[in-house]
Amino acid sequence: MLKYNSEDSRPESTTVAFKNAQLGVTVDGWLKIIEIDEYYGRLAVVAENVSDTDVEYALLTVKTKEGTLTFNVSALLRGTKAVLLCNQSVGSNPDEVYTAWQTEDKVLFKKQPVMNSDKFEIKIAGGSISLKNISGKDIESDIYIYYKDKKDDVLNGSVTYKIRVEGIKADAQTFVKAPELNESNCRVIFTDYDDKEV
């Protein structure tokens, strides 16, 4: 769980601290608003994709006393809980009113994102991401590894990163330098490549 920016971080403080917030609602039938938080000094929302579809992009909006705040939703797969960072530079405010949640510009993945765990073995360790081809055949196309930042096992739902590997021979292993990454601060969410046999 992300820590609140208050002295009382007990779970029951959520409803007390944000008494004017609509929490526990499911927006447009797919995005459940779980809690309001602060992430590195910026307002954030913990939300979960409770639908049976994988969302590539959407914009979440919420009305406040002063206007509207927005949050980007990037690669939020079904059943995934994530933190969405506010696009505006504001912190969380217990006296603020957060209502009328909506999502706009929703884009679904054209093909379902998968790990391809029968083709690749991926590990994050020692400042690098390793990829091993376990498919039994050479893969000539570029391979993309998509990953997200995480904190306390909750993903950053606002941004998704990708690493490109230029093909790989059968049973070969390659390492991509990523000194800022380790198992505790990132998670690979899916991989993609051009499987010419399909």
N, C-alpha and C positions, 0 to 999 in steps of 0.2 A: 504494500500500500504506500502511496505517496504521502508524505507528511504534510500536515496543515501548517500554515504560517501563524499558528496561534499556540498558546501554552497548553490548551486542552486539546489533545489529539485523540481522545477516545472516540469510538465509532458513533456514539449517540450525539456527538457534537455537530455532526453534519446537518441534521435537521434544525438544530438550535441556531447554529451559526448562519445558515442560509434559509431563514424562515420564509423569505419572499421569493424562493426559487422553486420552479417546477422540477422536481426530481422524481425518478422512477417512471417517467413517461416514455412511451415509445413513439418516436417521431416518424410520421409517414409510413408506419408499419414495419420499419426495419432497424432504426437506430435508437437504442434505449439509453436514456440519460441517467447515469448512475450517481455521479456526484460532481460537485464543483470543487476545484482545488487550485493550487498555485504551483507553478513549475518554473524554477529559476526566476522568480519574481513576476511571472506573467500568468494571467488568468488562464485556467485550463479546465477542460471538462473530461471526465472519465465516461466513456460511452462504449456500448457493445453492439456489434452487428448481430441482431437476433433473427435475421431472415435466413432463407436458404439460398441466397445469392451472394456472390463475391463482388464487392463494389470497388471499381478502379479509382473513381474520383467522385466527390460530392462536396457541396458547400453547406455547412451548417450555420444557421443564423439564429440569434436570440435577441429579443427586445429587452432593453433596459429603460431606466427613467430618462436617460439622455438621448437614446437612439437605438441603433442596431449594431451588434457585434457579430463577427464572422469567424469561422473555424474551417480550415481545409481538412478534408477527409481523403487520405491517400492509401490505396491498396488495403482496404479493411475487409479481410476475408470473413466468411460466415463463421459465427461462433467466437469471434475474436474480440477481446476487450482491449481498449487502447486509450491513451491520453491524447486529446486534441488541443493544440495550443491556439490561443486567440491570435488573430492576425493583427489586432490593434495592441498597442503597448499599454495595457492596463493590468493592474493586479486584481486579485479577488477582493470583493468588498461585501462583508456580511450585511450591510444596510442596503445593498443594491437589490433591485427587482429583476429577476431573470425569468421571463415568460415568453410564450408564443414561439417555441422552438419550431424551426422548419428546415427542410433540406431542399437544395436547388441544384440544378446542373448535374444530376446523378448519371454516372456512366458505369455500365457493367463491363466486366472483362469479356472480350469476344470469345476467348476460350478459357476454360476453367484453369486457374493457376494450380500447379502441382509441384511437388518436390522432385519428381523423377528419381525417387530413391532406388529404383531398379537399374538406373543408368549411372548415377553419380553418388559418390560418397564424399560428403562435405564436412570439414572440421574447421573450427576457429580456434587457433592456439598460437602463442608466441608471436603476436603481432602480424599474423598472416592468416589468410583463408586458403585451405588446401582443397583441391578438387581431384578426385580419382575417378577415372573412367572404368566402371565395373559392368558396362553393357556387353562386353565381349566383341565389340567392333569399333573401328575408327569412327570418330565423329568429326566431320570436316567443318561443319558450320560453327559460327560463333555461339558460345554458351553464355547465358546471362544469369548471374546469381543475384537475386533481389533480397535485400535485408533491411531491417529497421533497428533504430536505437531502442534500448529498453532501460528502464530503471525499476528496480525491485520487481522484476518480471512483468511489468506492464509496458506494452509497446508504445512508441511514439506514433500515433495514428495520423499525424499531419504530413509526414515526409517519408518517402521510400527511396532507398539508394540501390544502385546496381553496379556490379562488377562484370566486365567482359573478359572471357577467356577465348582465345582464337583457336578453337578446335583442339582435339586431344586424341592421341592414339589409344587403341584398346589397351587396358591394364596400366596405362601411364598415369602419373600423378603430377600435378603442377601446383605451385604456390604463388599466391598473389599477396604482395606486401600490403599490410594494412595495420601499421603500428598502433593506431588509436583503438583498434577493435580487440575485444576478448569475449569469452563466453558470458561474462556477467553484464556486458553493456550492449550486446546486439544479438539479434536472432535472424537466421535465414528463414524467409517465409515461402519462397518458391524459386524454381529455376525454369529457364526457357531455352529452347534451341530448335533449330529447323530439322525435324526428323523427316528426311526425304522419303522414307519407306511408307509414311502415312499418306 
